[in-house]
Amino acid sequence: MRYAYGVTAALLVAGSAIALSTGQTVGAQVAQNDQRVVTAAAPRAGAPMSFADLTEQLQPAVVNISTKQRVRVRNNPFAGSPFGDLFGNRRGRGSEGETTRPAQSLGSGFIISADGYVVTNNHVVAADGRNATIESITVTMPDGKEYEAELVGRDPDSDLAVLKIQRGEAFPFVQFGDSTKARVGDWIIAIGNPLRLGGTVTSGIISALYRNVGPEGVGTGGAYARYIQTDAAINSGNSGGPMFDLNGNVIGINTAIISPNGGSVGIGFAIPSEVANPIVTSLINGEEIERGFLGVRLRPLDDDLAEALGLPKNRGEFIGLVQDDGPAAKAGIRAGDVVITVDGKAVTPEQTLSFIVANVKPGAKIPIELVRNGKRQTVQAVVEKRPTPDAMAEAFGQSEQNFEEEDPEQDEVAAQQALGIAVQELTANLAERLGLDADQEGVIIAAVDRNSDAFSKSLARGEVITMANGQPVNSPADLEAIVQQATSEGRGAILLKVIKIRARGKPEIFVPVRLRDSN
């Protein structure tokens, strides 16, 4: 079981109790004519009295998974030194003084076909570090029977793996359901192997959907990690086990918890079936896992950016850069656009553009609704295959260049400006010195006050401002007029379009900068 992040403190109120309605009066008896008498309410539709029948049908397909590993351990303190050979080649050790030790991992999984395909988490069957190798994988059935299994395929990005039991017999199996139909508050049950206890069933409800959680906490899940959150008890060893709806379908794969002590505190996470099912199918078919790509650099619509644009915060994402000849550029998407929906799905901090597009099959044509200069429009984009991390770094990477020293007089001017920036005209000579076209329009930043929001947003001397709040800036007077207009409209921030001179390719990015005395 992976731990999303640690919680520094937890508060448990002792003595709390929940009385389940059984049709009998609970508590002290009172006279029948006493108006204080409380009668037991009948169970509401959809609230099961027992999960026993459902568990009896599903549990045979849920298995325990264990691996045997061999870990290389270097125990020669002089390895790599002129004295290293003095300790080598003894008792089966190599010249580097290495030996090995056994290791074991435990987790859960579930069978999805009669011929023995098993789904689990990748981290359940992954080697424990670079110095470890997997020697064998064992699948243990609820009745105690053990089978050797082989690894069919794995996808570390989604933390999914598929195994195949090496035995030609029919196995009980379960099926994936549709997690897109799940609702917060729905009942679910989880079955797994927590803390080496063997087949264990817990129940709870769906606490949240599309929870963006990563190793550093909420909002750090990256492009792939969006989970179903549940309060069903999930502990170490539940990893890879199924989360079932009340129809007996797998709508999630238990994978992580938030805990201050390693045990369940009612915050567990499962990979939604809508994400897992297509990946599992591709792994079984031996296909490469392909993820969608638009070719944009994004930033959330936070308070400053939303105020500068006059839009609601945390609804949509801002396009900071568009890759040349990428799918977004081909669709007509521009830097400065705010994407509201992708393929009919709202873009939010939980369901980000990257997450939605990553789960679209490359080659698919999808509608993208965006806001440009205050007006909504829809474009059609053909999603392409996500490139390697190195290729993406090449497209959006940066390299540092030097610029001339700061000017104390301009520093004083910057300290007096509403934006905390001093600017001057961009002459043809200055443009050429900066590696720009001689006819480049804009103003050059001459200084940035260190006590300003502009400085905290990494604006620097020598960078060029070309637009502010969607209006061209060709002179210091233009910028001043736009600042005054924003102030009169009650806006607390200005959206600047800036050429980053120090970045490779000199890309133009958008930076929201708060005005002085603006909260």
Rosetta blueprint (number, residue, H / E / L):
1 M L
2 R E
3 Y E
4 A L
5 Y L
6 G L
7 V L
8 T L
9 A L
10 A L
11 L L
12 L L
13 V L
14 A L
15 G L
16 S L
17 A L
18 I L
19 A L
20 L L
21 S L
22 T L
23 G L
24 Q L
25 T L
26 V L
27 G L
28 A L
29 Q L
30 V L
31 A L
32 Q L
33 N L
34 D L
35 Q L
36 R L
37 V L
38 V L
39 T L
40 A L
41 A L
42 A L
43 P L
44 R L
45 A L
46 G L
47 A L
48 P L
49 M L
50 S L
51 F L
52 A H
53 D H
54 L H
55 T H
56 E H
57 Q H
58 L H
59 Q H
60 P H
61 A H
62 V E
63 V E
64 N E
65 I E
66 S E
67 T E
68 K E
69 Q E
70 R E
71 V E
72 R E
73 V E
74 R E
75 N L
76 N L
77 P L
78 F L
79 A L
80 G L
81 S L
82 P L
83 F L
84 G H
85 D H
86 L H
87 F H
88 G L
89 N L
90 R L
91 R L
92 G L
93 R L
94 G L
95 S L
96 E L
97 G L
98 E E
99 T E
100 T E
101 R E
102 P E
103 A E
104 Q E
105 S E
106 L E
107 G E
108 S E
109 G E
110 F E
111 I E
112 I L
113 S L
114 A L
115 D L
116 G L
117 Y E
118 V E
119 V E
120 T E
121 N E
122 N H
123 H H
124 V H
125 V H
126 A L
127 A L
128 D L
129 G L
130 R L
131 N L
132 A E
133 T E
134 I E
135 E E
136 S E
137 I E
138 T E
139 V E
140 T E
141 M L
142 P L
143 D L
144 G L
145 K L
146 E E
147 Y E
148 E E
149 A E
150 E E
151 L E
152 V E
153 G E
154 R E
155 D E
156 P L
157 D L
158 S L
159 D L
160 L E
161 A E
162 V E
163 L E
164 K E
165 I E
166 Q L
167 R L
168 G L
169 E L
170 A L
171 F L
172 P L
173 F L
174 V L
175 Q L
176 F E
177 G L
178 D L
179 S H
180 T H
181 K H
182 A L
183 R L
184 V L
185 G L
186 D L
187 W E
188 I E
189 I E
190 A E
191 I E
192 G E
193 N L
194 P H
195 L H
196 R H
197 L L
198 G L
199 G L
200 T E
201 V E
202 T E
203 S E
204 G E
205 I E
206 I E
207 S E
208 A E
209 L E
210 Y E
211 R E
212 N L
213 V E
214 G E
215 P L
216 E L
217 G E
218 V E
219 G L
220 T L
221 G L
222 G L
223 A L
224 Y L
225 A L
226 R L
227 Y E
228 I E
229 Q E
230 T E
231 D L
232 A L
233 A L
234 I L
235 N L
236 S L
237 G L
238 N L
239 S L
240 G L
241 G L
242 P E
243 M E
244 F E
245 D L
246 L L
247 N L
248 G L
249 N L
250 V E
251 I E
252 G E
253 I E
254 N E
255 T E
256 A E
257 I E
258 I L
259 S L
260 P L
261 N L
262 G L
263 G L
264 S L
265 V L
266 G L
267 I L
268 G E
269 F E
270 A E
271 I E
272 P E
273 S H
274 E H
275 V H
276 A H
277 N H
278 P H
279 I H
280 V H
281 T H
282 S H
283 L H
284 I H
285 N L
286 G L
287 E L
288 E L
289 I L
290 E L
291 R L
292 G E
293 F E
294 L L
295 G L
296 V E
297 R E
298 L E
299 R E
300 P E
301 L L
302 D L
303 D H
304 D H
305 L H
306 A H
307 E H
308 A H
309 L H
310 G L
311 L L
312 P L
313 K L
314 N L
315 R L
316 G L
317 E E
318 F E
319 I E
320 G E
321 L E
322 V E
323 Q L
324 D L
325 D L
326 G L
327 P H
328 A H
329 A H
330 K H
331 A L
332 G L
333 I L
334 R L
335 A L
336 G L
337 D L
338 V E
339 V E
340 I E
341 T E
342 V E
343 D L
344 G L
345 K E
346 A E
347 V L
348 T L
349 P L
350 E L
351 Q L
352 T L
353 L H
354 S H
355 F H
356 I H
357 V H
358 A H
359 N L
360 V L
361 K L
362 P L
363 G L
364 A L
365 K E
366 I E
367 P E
368 I E
369 E E
370 L E
371 V E
372 R E
373 N L
374 G L
375 K E
376 R E
377 Q E
378 T E
379 V E
380 Q E
381 A E
382 V E
383 V L
384 E E
385 K E
386 R L
387 P L
388 T L
389 P H
390 D H
391 A H
392 M H
393 A H
394 E H
395 A H
396 F H
397 G L
398 Q L
399 S L
400 E L
401 Q L
402 N L
403 F L
404 E L
405 E L
406 E L
407 D L
408 P H
409 E H
410 Q H
411 D H
412 E H
413 V H
414 A H
415 A H
416 Q L
417 Q L
418 A L
419 L L
420 G L
421 I E
422 A E
423 V E
424 Q E
425 E E
426 L L
427 T L
428 A H
429 N H
430 L H
431 A H
432 E H
433 R H
434 L L
435 G L
436 L L
437 D L
438 A L
439 D L
440 Q L
441 E L
442 G L
443 V E
444 I E
445 I E
446 A E
447 A E
448 V E
449 D L
450 R L
451 N L
452 S L
453 D H
454 A H
455 F H
456 S H
457 K L
458 S L
459 L L
460 A L
461 R L
462 G L
463 E L
464 V E
465 I E
466 T E
467 M E
468 A E
469 N L
470 G L
471 Q E
472 P E
473 V L
474 N L
475 S L
476 P H
477 A H
478 D H
479 L H
480 E H
481 A H
482 I H
483 V H
484 Q H
485 Q H
486 A H
487 T H
488 S H
489 E L
490 G L
491 R L
492 G L
493 A E
494 I E
495 L E
496 L E
497 K E
498 V E
499 I E
500 K L
501 I L
502 R L
503 A L
504 R L
505 G L
506 K L
507 P L
508 E E
509 I E
510 F E
511 V E
512 P E
513 V E
514 R E
515 L L
516 R L
517 D L
518 S L
519 N L
